[in-house]
Every structure is written in structure tokens, then in C-alpha cells.
């Protein structure tokens, strides 16, 4: 039954599914100046703006 629901959602809104492929999850390590330990910043960014996010 779950497969049928999953298939129905997929075929119902193909335009939204195609648009979702243009987004990427980016994880950037950032070093703390105080302790020297790394923290990570996560963001969901459009695939055309990944380099801008990593450059900041």
C-alpha cells in the first residue's frame, strides 16, 4: 500500500519533482577562531549558487 501512495505522489506532481532536483544540500566546515574546533554549517542551496555559498 505504501508503494501505491508513493507512486501516486510521484506521478501527480512531476513538475515539482523535476524542480526539486535543482537543489543541493551543502555542508561547509567552519573553524572556530576561539577553540580551533570545527563546526559545520548546513544549507539547502540552488545548484547554481553552491560556489557562492562555499566562498563565503
mmCIF file as Biopython writes it, N, C-alpha, C and O atoms, coordinates in Angstrom:
data_model
#
loop_
_atom_site.group_PDB
_atom_site.id
_atom_site.type_symbol
_atom_site.label_atom_id
_atom_site.label_alt_id
_atom_site.label_comp_id
_atom_site.label_asym_id
_atom_site.label_entity_id
_atom_site.label_seq_id
_atom_site.pdbx_PDB_ins_code
_atom_site.Cartn_x
_atom_site.Cartn_y
_atom_site.Cartn_z
_atom_site.occupancy
_atom_site.B_iso_or_equiv
_atom_site.auth_seq_id
_atom_site.auth_asym_id
_atom_site.pdbx_PDB_model_num
ATOM 1   N N  . UNK A ? 1  ? 0.816  -1.177 0.000   1.0 0.0 1  A 1 
ATOM 2   C CA . UNK A ? 1  ? 0.000  0.000  0.000   1.0 0.0 1  A 1 
ATOM 3   C C  . UNK A ? 1  ? 0.868  1.252  0.000   1.0 0.0 1  A 1 
ATOM 4   O O  . UNK A ? 1  ? 0.510  2.243  -0.637  1.0 0.0 1  A 1 
ATOM 5   N N  . UNK A ? 2  ? 1.981  1.231  0.688   1.0 0.0 2  A 1 
ATOM 6   C CA . UNK A ? 2  ? 2.867  2.389  0.712   1.0 0.0 2  A 1 
ATOM 7   C C  . UNK A ? 2  ? 3.432  2.669  -0.672  1.0 0.0 2  A 1 
ATOM 8   O O  . UNK A ? 2  ? 3.617  3.827  -1.047  1.0 0.0 2  A 1 
ATOM 9   N N  . UNK A ? 3  ? 3.702  1.633  -1.420  1.0 0.0 3  A 1 
ATOM 10  C CA . UNK A ? 3  ? 4.234  1.834  -2.765  1.0 0.0 3  A 1 
ATOM 11  C C  . UNK A ? 3  ? 3.220  2.543  -3.650  1.0 0.0 3  A 1 
ATOM 12  O O  . UNK A ? 3  ? 3.594  3.403  -4.447  1.0 0.0 3  A 1 
ATOM 13  N N  . UNK A ? 4  ? 1.963  2.202  -3.527  1.0 0.0 4  A 1 
ATOM 14  C CA . UNK A ? 4  ? 0.934  2.830  -4.347  1.0 0.0 4  A 1 
ATOM 15  C C  . UNK A ? 4  ? 0.831  4.317  -4.011  1.0 0.0 4  A 1 
ATOM 16  O O  . UNK A ? 4  ? 0.695  5.144  -4.912  1.0 0.0 4  A 1 
ATOM 17  N N  . UNK A ? 5  ? 0.894  4.665  -2.727  1.0 0.0 5  A 1 
ATOM 18  C CA . UNK A ? 5  ? 0.815  6.064  -2.323  1.0 0.0 5  A 1 
ATOM 19  C C  . UNK A ? 5  ? 2.040  6.829  -2.808  1.0 0.0 5  A 1 
ATOM 20  O O  . UNK A ? 5  ? 1.930  7.969  -3.259  1.0 0.0 5  A 1 
ATOM 21  N N  . UNK A ? 6  ? 3.185  6.209  -2.715  1.0 0.0 6  A 1 
ATOM 22  C CA . UNK A ? 6  ? 4.418  6.847  -3.159  1.0 0.0 6  A 1 
ATOM 23  C C  . UNK A ? 6  ? 4.374  7.100  -4.667  1.0 0.0 6  A 1 
ATOM 24  O O  . UNK A ? 6  ? 4.791  8.160  -5.133  1.0 0.0 6  A 1 
ATOM 25  N N  . UNK A ? 7  ? 3.872  6.134  -5.421  1.0 0.0 7  A 1 
ATOM 26  C CA . UNK A ? 7  ? 3.775  6.267  -6.865  1.0 0.0 7  A 1 
ATOM 27  C C  . UNK A ? 7  ? 2.767  7.347  -7.243  1.0 0.0 7  A 1 
ATOM 28  O O  . UNK A ? 7  ? 2.992  8.103  -8.188  1.0 0.0 7  A 1 
ATOM 29  N N  . UNK A ? 8  ? 1.673  7.421  -6.522  1.0 0.0 8  A 1 
ATOM 30  C CA . UNK A ? 8  ? 0.658  8.415  -6.817  1.0 0.0 8  A 1 
ATOM 31  C C  . UNK A ? 8  ? 1.205  9.820  -6.611  1.0 0.0 8  A 1 
ATOM 32  O O  . UNK A ? 8  ? 0.922  10.720 -7.402  1.0 0.0 8  A 1 
ATOM 33  N N  . UNK A ? 9  ? 1.978  10.012 -5.566  1.0 0.0 9  A 1 
ATOM 34  C CA . UNK A ? 9  ? 2.570  11.327 -5.308  1.0 0.0 9  A 1 
ATOM 35  C C  . UNK A ? 9  ? 3.574  11.673 -6.398  1.0 0.0 9  A 1 
ATOM 36  O O  . UNK A ? 9  ? 3.627  12.814 -6.856  1.0 0.0 9  A 1 
ATOM 37  N N  . UNK A ? 10 ? 4.350  10.716 -6.805  1.0 0.0 10 A 1 
ATOM 38  C CA . UNK A ? 10 ? 5.375  10.958 -7.807  1.0 0.0 10 A 1 
ATOM 39  C C  . UNK A ? 10 ? 4.768  11.345 -9.157  1.0 0.0 10 A 1 
ATOM 40  O O  . UNK A ? 10 ? 5.250  12.274 -9.805  1.0 0.0 10 A 1 
ATOM 41  N N  . UNK A ? 11 ? 3.745  10.662 -9.574  1.0 0.0 11 A 1 
ATOM 42  C CA . UNK A ? 11 ? 3.158  10.946 -10.879 1.0 0.0 11 A 1 
ATOM 43  C C  . UNK A ? 11 ? 2.242  12.164 -10.837 1.0 0.0 11 A 1 
ATOM 44  O O  . UNK A ? 11 ? 2.005  12.791 -11.870 1.0 0.0 11 A 1 
ATOM 45  N N  . UNK A ? 12 ? 1.726  12.503 -9.667  1.0 0.0 12 A 1 
ATOM 46  C CA . UNK A ? 12 ? 0.793  13.614 -9.543  1.0 0.0 12 A 1 
ATOM 47  C C  . UNK A ? 12 ? 1.468  14.962 -9.792  1.0 0.0 12 A 1 
ATOM 48  O O  . UNK A ? 12 ? 0.887  15.834 -10.439 1.0 0.0 12 A 1 
ATOM 49  N N  . UNK A ? 13 ? 2.681  15.140 -9.289  1.0 0.0 13 A 1 
ATOM 50  C CA . UNK A ? 13 ? 3.329  16.446 -9.373  1.0 0.0 13 A 1 
ATOM 51  C C  . UNK A ? 13 ? 4.751  16.299 -9.938  1.0 0.0 13 A 1 
ATOM 52  O O  . UNK A ? 13 ? 5.733  16.487 -9.221  1.0 0.0 13 A 1 
ATOM 53  N N  . UNK A ? 14 ? 4.842  15.971 -11.195 1.0 0.0 14 A 1 
ATOM 54  C CA . UNK A ? 14 ? 6.142  15.749 -11.823 1.0 0.0 14 A 1 
ATOM 55  C C  . UNK A ? 14 ? 6.934  17.038 -11.970 1.0 0.0 14 A 1 
ATOM 56  O O  . UNK A ? 14 ? 8.164  17.020 -11.923 1.0 0.0 14 A 1 
ATOM 57  N N  . UNK A ? 15 ? 6.245  18.150 -12.145 1.0 0.0 15 A 1 
ATOM 58  C CA . UNK A ? 15 ? 6.936  19.435 -12.288 1.0 0.0 15 A 1 
ATOM 59  C C  . UNK A ? 15 ? 7.673  19.798 -11.008 1.0 0.0 15 A 1 
ATOM 60  O O  . UNK A ? 15 ? 8.811  20.264 -11.063 1.0 0.0 15 A 1 
ATOM 61  N N  . UNK A ? 16 ? 7.042  19.590 -9.859  1.0 0.0 16 A 1 
ATOM 62  C CA . UNK A ? 16 ? 7.687  19.879 -8.580  1.0 0.0 16 A 1 
ATOM 63  C C  . UNK A ? 16 ? 8.854  18.920 -8.340  1.0 0.0 16 A 1 
ATOM 64  O O  . UNK A ? 16 ? 9.882  19.319 -7.792  1.0 0.0 16 A 1 
ATOM 65  N N  . UNK A ? 17 ? 8.703  17.678 -8.740  1.0 0.0 17 A 1 
ATOM 66  C CA . UNK A ? 17 ? 9.778  16.710 -8.576  1.0 0.0 17 A 1 
ATOM 67  C C  . UNK A ? 17 ? 10.976 17.080 -9.441  1.0 0.0 17 A 1 
ATOM 68  O O  . UNK A ? 17 ? 12.117 16.910 -9.013  1.0 0.0 17 A 1 
ATOM 69  N N  . UNK A ? 18 ? 10.741 17.577 -10.639 1.0 0.0 18 A 1 
ATOM 70  C CA . UNK A ? 18 ? 11.827 17.989 -11.520 1.0 0.0 18 A 1 
ATOM 71  C C  . UNK A ? 18 ? 12.526 19.220 -10.957 1.0 0.0 18 A 1 
ATOM 72  O O  . UNK A ? 18 ? 13.747 19.336 -11.057 1.0 0.0 18 A 1 
ATOM 73  N N  . UNK A ? 19 ? 11.770 20.133 -10.371 1.0 0.0 19 A 1 
ATOM 74  C CA . UNK A ? 19 ? 12.355 21.337 -9.774  1.0 0.0 19 A 1 
ATOM 75  C C  . UNK A ? 19 ? 13.176 20.994 -8.532  1.0 0.0 19 A 1 
ATOM 76  O O  . UNK A ? 19 ? 14.177 21.655 -8.257  1.0 0.0 19 A 1 
ATOM 77  N N  . UNK A ? 20 ? 12.775 19.989 -7.792  1.0 0.0 20 A 1 
ATOM 78  C CA . UNK A ? 20 ? 13.483 19.597 -6.575  1.0 0.0 20 A 1 
ATOM 79  C C  . UNK A ? 20 ? 14.893 19.087 -6.881  1.0 0.0 20 A 1 
ATOM 80  O O  . UNK A ? 20 ? 15.769 19.146 -6.018  1.0 0.0 20 A 1 
ATOM 81  N N  . UNK A ? 21 ? 15.115 18.600 -8.063  1.0 0.0 21 A 1 
ATOM 82  C CA . UNK A ? 21 ? 16.441 18.104 -8.439  1.0 0.0 21 A 1 
ATOM 83  C C  . UNK A ? 21 ? 17.454 19.233 -8.606  1.0 0.0 21 A 1 
ATOM 84  O O  . UNK A ? 21 ? 18.655 18.974 -8.689  1.0 0.0 21 A 1 
ATOM 85  N N  . UNK A ? 22 ? 16.992 20.470 -8.657  1.0 0.0 22 A 1 
ATOM 86  C CA . UNK A ? 22 ? 17.885 21.614 -8.813  1.0 0.0 22 A 1 
ATOM 87  C C  . UNK A ? 22 ? 18.453 22.108 -7.485  1.0 0.0 22 A 1 
ATOM 88  O O  . UNK A ? 22 ? 19.247 23.048 -7.475  1.0 0.0 22 A 1 
ATOM 89  N N  . UNK A ? 23 ? 18.070 21.503 -6.376  1.0 0.0 23 A 1 
ATOM 90  C CA . UNK A ? 23 ? 18.522 21.929 -5.049  1.0 0.0 23 A 1 
ATOM 91  C C  . UNK A ? 23 ? 19.495 20.903 -4.489  1.0 0.0 23 A 1 
ATOM 92  O O  . UNK A ? 23 ? 19.354 19.705 -4.732  1.0 0.0 23 A 1 
ATOM 93  N N  . UNK A ? 24 ? 20.492 21.383 -3.730  1.0 0.0 24 A 1 
ATOM 94  C CA . UNK A ? 24 ? 21.539 20.532 -3.190  1.0 0.0 24 A 1 
ATOM 95  C C  . UNK A ? 24 ? 21.772 20.867 -1.724  1.0 0.0 24 A 1 
ATOM 96  O O  . UNK A ? 24 ? 21.722 22.034 -1.336  1.0 0.0 24 A 1 
ATOM 97  N N  . UNK A ? 25 ? 22.024 19.852 -0.912  1.0 0.0 25 A 1 
ATOM 98  C CA . UNK A ? 25 ? 22.387 20.091 0.481   1.0 0.0 25 A 1 
ATOM 99  C C  . UNK A ? 25 ? 23.898 20.251 0.535   1.0 0.0 25 A 1 
ATOM 100 O O  . UNK A ? 25 ? 24.643 19.383 0.083   1.0 0.0 25 A 1 
ATOM 101 N N  . UNK A ? 26 ? 24.341 21.376 1.095   1.0 0.0 26 A 1 
ATOM 102 C CA . UNK A ? 26 ? 25.763 21.688 1.167   1.0 0.0 26 A 1 
ATOM 103 C C  . UNK A ? 26 ? 26.175 21.742 2.631   1.0 0.0 26 A 1 
ATOM 104 O O  . UNK A ? 26 ? 25.497 22.364 3.449   1.0 0.0 26 A 1 
ATOM 105 N N  . UNK A ? 27 ? 27.271 21.098 2.957   1.0 0.0 27 A 1 
ATOM 106 C CA . UNK A ? 27 ? 27.807 21.103 4.315   1.0 0.0 27 A 1 
ATOM 107 C C  . UNK A ? 27 ? 29.194 21.718 4.257   1.0 0.0 27 A 1 
ATOM 108 O O  . UNK A ? 27 ? 30.069 21.238 3.537   1.0 0.0 27 A 1 
ATOM 109 N N  . UNK A ? 28 ? 29.387 22.795 5.030   1.0 0.0 28 A 1 
ATOM 110 C CA . UNK A ? 28 ? 30.641 23.535 4.999   1.0 0.0 28 A 1 
ATOM 111 C C  . UNK A ? 28 ? 31.294 23.503 6.384   1.0 0.0 28 A 1 
ATOM 112 O O  . UNK A ? 28 ? 30.662 23.903 7.362   1.0 0.0 28 A 1 
ATOM 113 N N  . UNK A ? 29 ? 32.541 23.037 6.492   1.0 0.0 29 A 1 
ATOM 114 C CA . UNK A ? 29 ? 33.222 23.083 7.783   1.0 0.0 29 A 1 
ATOM 115 C C  . UNK A ? 29 ? 33.725 24.500 8.068   1.0 0.0 29 A 1 
ATOM 116 O O  . UNK A ? 29 ? 34.286 25.159 7.192   1.0 0.0 29 A 1 
ATOM 117 N N  . UNK A ? 30 ? 33.517 24.954 9.296   1.0 0.0 30 A 1 
ATOM 118 C CA . UNK A ? 30 ? 33.952 26.286 9.700   1.0 0.0 30 A 1 
ATOM 119 C C  . UNK A ? 30 ? 34.776 26.130 10.976  1.0 0.0 30 A 1 
ATOM 120 O O  . UNK A ? 30 ? 34.324 25.517 11.944  1.0 0.0 30 A 1 
ATOM 121 N N  . UNK A ? 31 ? 35.970 26.680 10.972  1.0 0.0 31 A 1 
ATOM 122 C CA . UNK A ? 31 ? 36.851 26.549 12.126  1.0 0.0 31 A 1 
ATOM 123 C C  . UNK A ? 31 ? 36.602 27.689 13.103  1.0 0.0 31 A 1 
ATOM 124 O O  . UNK A ? 31 ? 36.547 28.853 12.707  1.0 0.0 31 A 1 
ATOM 125 N N  . UNK A ? 32 ? 36.454 27.355 14.366  1.0 0.0 32 A 1 
ATOM 126 C CA . UNK A ? 32 ? 36.237 28.349 15.404  1.0 0.0 32 A 1 
ATOM 127 C C  . UNK A ? 32 ? 37.559 29.043 15.725  1.0 0.0 32 A 1 
ATOM 128 O O  . UNK A ? 32 ? 38.551 28.372 16.009  1.0 0.0 32 A 1 
ATOM 129 N N  . UNK A ? 33 ? 37.587 30.379 15.683  1.0 0.0 33 A 1 
ATOM 130 C CA . UNK A ? 33 ? 38.845 31.072 15.999  1.0 0.0 33 A 1 
ATOM 131 C C  . UNK A ? 33 ? 39.216 30.959 17.480  1.0 0.0 33 A 1 
ATOM 132 O O  . UNK A ? 33 ? 40.388 31.082 17.838  1.0 0.0 33 A 1 
ATOM 133 N N  . UNK A ? 34 ? 38.244 30.731 18.320  1.0 0.0 34 A 1 
ATOM 134 C CA . UNK A ? 34 ? 38.476 30.666 19.757  1.0 0.0 34 A 1 
ATOM 135 C C  . UNK A ? 34 ? 39.095 29.330 20.184  1.0 0.0 34 A 1 
ATOM 136 O O  . UNK A ? 34 ? 40.104 29.306 20.888  1.0 0.0 34 A 1 
ATOM 137 N N  . UNK A ? 35 ? 38.488 28.228 19.756  1.0 0.0 35 A 1 
ATOM 138 C CA . UNK A ? 35 ? 38.939 26.908 20.198  1.0 0.0 35 A 1 
ATOM 139 C C  . UNK A ? 35 ? 39.713 26.143 19.134  1.0 0.0 35 A 1 
ATOM 140 O O  . UNK A ? 35 ? 40.473 25.232 19.465  1.0 0.0 35 A 1 
ATOM 141 N N  . UNK A ? 36 ? 39.538 26.489 17.877  1.0 0.0 36 A 1 
ATOM 142 C CA . UNK A ? 36 ? 40.194 25.759 16.799  1.0 0.0 36 A 1 
ATOM 143 C C  . UNK A ? 36 ? 39.411 24.538 16.350  1.0 0.0 36 A 1 
ATOM 144 O O  . UNK A ? 36 ? 39.819 23.849 15.415  1.0 0.0 36 A 1 
ATOM 145 N N  . UNK A ? 37 ? 38.289 24.265 17.008  1.0 0.0 37 A 1 
ATOM 146 C CA . UNK A ? 37 ? 37.463 23.109 16.637  1.0 0.0 37 A 1 
ATOM 147 C C  . UNK A ? 37 ? 36.606 23.467 15.418  1.0 0.0 37 A 1 
ATOM 148 O O  . UNK A ? 37 ? 36.307 24.634 15.163  1.0 0.0 37 A 1 
ATOM 149 N N  . UNK A ? 38 ? 36.227 22.439 14.684  1.0 0.0 38 A 1 
ATOM 150 C CA . UNK A ? 38 ? 35.390 22.645 13.509  1.0 0.0 38 A 1 
ATOM 151 C C  . UNK A ? 38 ? 33.910 22.515 13.877  1.0 0.0 38 A 1 
ATOM 152 O O  . UNK A ? 38 ? 33.524 21.653 14.667  1.0 0.0 38 A 1 
ATOM 153 N N  . UNK A ? 39 ? 33.108 23.376 13.295  1.0 0.0 39 A 1 
ATOM 154 C CA . UNK A ? 39 ? 31.659 23.237 13.323  1.0 0.0 39 A 1 
ATOM 155 C C  . UNK A ? 39 ? 31.218 23.171 11.870  1.0 0.0 39 A 1 
ATOM 156 O O  . UNK A ? 39 ? 31.984 23.503 10.966  1.0 0.0 39 A 1 
ATOM 157 N N  . UNK A ? 40 ? 30.010 22.750 11.653  1.0 0.0 40 A 1 
ATOM 158 C CA . UNK A ? 40 ? 29.534 22.565 10.293  1.0 0.0 40 A 1 
ATOM 159 C C  . UNK A ? 40 ? 28.281 23.379 10.057  1.0 0.0 40 A 1 
ATOM 160 O O  . UNK A ? 40 ? 27.352 23.359 10.864  1.0 0.0 40 A 1 
ATOM 161 N N  . UNK A ? 41 ? 28.260 24.098 8.943   1.0 0.0 41 A 1 
ATOM 162 C CA . UNK A ? 41 ? 27.074 24.843 8.521   1.0 0.0 41 A 1 
ATOM 163 C C  . UNK A ? 41 ? 26.434 24.067 7.386   1.0 0.0 41 A 1 
ATOM 164 O O  . UNK A ? 41 ? 27.086 23.713 6.404   1.0 0.0 41 A 1 
ATOM 165 N N  . UNK A ? 42 ? 25.150 23.812 7.542   1.0 0.0 42 A 1 
ATOM 166 C CA . UNK A ? 42 ? 24.402 23.090 6.523   1.0 0.0 42 A 1 
ATOM 167 C C  . UNK A ? 42 ? 23.368 24.019 5.907   1.0 0.0 42 A 1 
ATOM 168 O O  . UNK A ? 42 ? 22.764 24.839 6.600   1.0 0.0 42 A 1 
ATOM 169 N N  . UNK A ? 43 ? 23.173 23.886 4.614   1.0 0.0 43 A 1 
ATOM 170 C CA . UNK A ? 43 ? 22.153 24.673 3.934   1.0 0.0 43 A 1 
ATOM 171 C C  . UNK A ? 43 ? 21.701 23.930 2.688   1.0 0.0 43 A 1 
ATOM 172 O O  . UNK A ? 43 ? 22.453 23.156 2.095   1.0 0.0 43 A 1 
ATOM 173 N N  . UNK A ? 44 ? 20.471 24.178 2.310   1.0 0.0 44 A 1 
ATOM 174 C CA . UNK A ? 44 ? 19.945 23.657 1.056   1.0 0.0 44 A 1 
ATOM 175 C C  . UNK A ? 44 ? 19.953 24.825 0.082   1.0 0.0 44 A 1 
ATOM 176 O O  . UNK A ? 44 ? 19.243 25.815 0.260   1.0 0.0 44 A 1 
ATOM 177 N N  . UNK A ? 45 ? 20.777 24.681 -0.957  1.0 0.0 45 A 1 
ATOM 178 C CA . UNK A ? 45 ? 21.071 25.781 -1.864  1.0 0.0 45 A 1 
ATOM 179 C C  . UNK A ? 45 ? 20.749 25.345 -3.293  1.0 0.0 45 A 1 
ATOM 180 O O  . UNK A ? 45 ? 20.866 24.168 -3.635  1.0 0.0 45 A 1 
ATOM 181 N N  . UNK A ? 46 ? 20.346 26.304 -4.118  1.0 0.0 46 A 1 
ATOM 182 C CA . UNK A ? 46 ? 20.125 26.007 -5.537  1.0 0.0 46 A 1 
ATOM 183 C C  . UNK A ? 46 ? 21.472 25.624 -6.156  1.0 0.0 46 A 1 
ATOM 184 O O  . UNK A ? 46 ? 22.512 26.167 -5.782  1.0 0.0 46 A 1 
ATOM 185 N N  . UNK A ? 47 ? 21.445 24.704 -7.086  1.0 0.0 47 A 1 
ATOM 186 C CA . UNK A ? 47 ? 22.703 24.169 -7.630  1.0 0.0 47 A 1 
ATOM 187 C C  . UNK A ? 47 ? 23.568 25.233 -8.302  1.0 0.0 47 A 1 
ATOM 188 O O  . UNK A ? 47 ? 24.780 25.048 -8.414  1.0 0.0 47 A 1 
ATOM 189 N N  . UNK A ? 48 ? 22.980 26.336 -8.747  1.0 0.0 48 A 1 
ATOM 190 C CA . UNK A ? 48 ? 23.765 27.393 -9.374  1.0 0.0 48 A 1 
ATOM 191 C C  . UNK A ? 48 ? 24.507 28.257 -8.356  1.0 0.0 48 A 1 
ATOM 192 O O  . UNK A ? 48 ? 25.424 28.987 -8.733  1.0 0.0 48 A 1 
ATOM 193 N N  . UNK A ? 49 ? 24.139 28.194 -7.090  1.0 0.0 49 A 1 
ATOM 194 C CA . UNK A ? 49 ? 24.722 29.064 -6.068  1.0 0.0 49 A 1 
ATOM 195 C C  . UNK A ? 49 ? 25.580 28.326 -5.051  1.0 0.0 49 A 1 
ATOM 196 O O  . UNK A ? 49 ? 25.879 28.871 -3.989  1.0 0.0 49 A 1 
ATOM 197 N N  . UNK A ? 50 ? 25.979 27.104 -5.354  1.0 0.0 50 A 1 
ATOM 198 C CA . UNK A ? 50 ? 26.794 26.316 -4.436  1.0 0.0 50 A 1 
ATOM 199 C C  . UNK A ? 50 ? 28.162 26.963 -4.239  1.0 0.0 50 A 1 
ATOM 200 O O  . UNK A ? 50 ? 28.632 27.058 -3.105  1.0 0.0 50 A 1 
ATOM 201 N N  . UNK A ? 51 ? 28.803 27.406 -5.300  1.0 0.0 51 A 1 
ATOM 202 C CA . UNK A ? 51 ? 30.127 28.019 -5.195  1.0 0.0 51 A 1 
ATOM 203 C C  . UNK A ? 51 ? 30.084 29.307 -4.387  1.0 0.0 51 A 1 
ATOM 204 O O  . UNK A ? 51 ? 31.022 29.616 -3.652  1.0 0.0 51 A 1 
ATOM 205 N N  . UNK A ? 52 ? 28.998 30.059 -4.523  1.0 0.0 52 A 1 
ATOM 206 C CA . UNK A ? 52 ? 28.854 31.300 -3.727  1.0 0.0 52 A 1 
ATOM 207 C C  . UNK A ? 52 ? 28.751 30.970 -2.241  1.0 0.0 52 A 1 
ATOM 208 O O  . UNK A ? 52 ? 29.337 31.663 -1.409  1.0 0.0 52 A 1 
ATOM 209 N N  . UNK A ? 53 ? 28.014 29.923 -1.905  1.0 0.0 53 A 1 
ATOM 210 C CA . UNK A ? 53 ? 27.873 29.530 -0.508  1.0 0.0 53 A 1 
ATOM 211 C C  . UNK A ? 53 ? 29.210 29.080 0.077   1.0 0.0 53 A 1 
ATOM 212 O O  . UNK A ? 53 ? 29.540 29.426 1.211   1.0 0.0 53 A 1 
ATOM 213 N N  . UNK A ? 54 ? 29.966 28.323 -0.680  1.0 0.0 54 A 1 
ATOM 214 C CA . UNK A ? 54 ? 31.244 27.828 -0.174  1.0 0.0 54 A 1 
ATOM 215 C C  . UNK A ? 54 ? 32.299 28.922 -0.118  1.0 0.0 54 A 1 
ATOM 216 O O  . UNK A ? 54 ? 33.243 28.823 0.666   1.0 0.0 54 A 1 
ATOM 217 N N  . UNK A ? 55 ? 32.161 29.956 -0.926  1.0 0.0 55 A 1 
ATOM 218 C CA . UNK A ? 55 ? 33.135 31.052 -0.936  1.0 0.0 55 A 1 
ATOM 219 C C  . UNK A ? 55 ? 33.001 31.980 0.265   1.0 0.0 55 A 1 
ATOM 220 O O  . UNK A ? 55 ? 33.969 32.637 0.648   1.0 0.0 55 A 1 
ATOM 221 N N  . UNK A ? 56 ? 31.819 32.043 0.861   1.0 0.0 56 A 1 
ATOM 222 C CA . UNK A ? 56 ? 31.592 32.934 1.998   1.0 0.0 56 A 1 
ATOM 223 C C  . UNK A ? 56 ? 32.315 32.456 3.225   1.0 0.0 56 A 1 
ATOM 224 O O  . UNK A ? 56 ? 32.232 33.090 4.277   1.0 0.0 56 A 1 
#
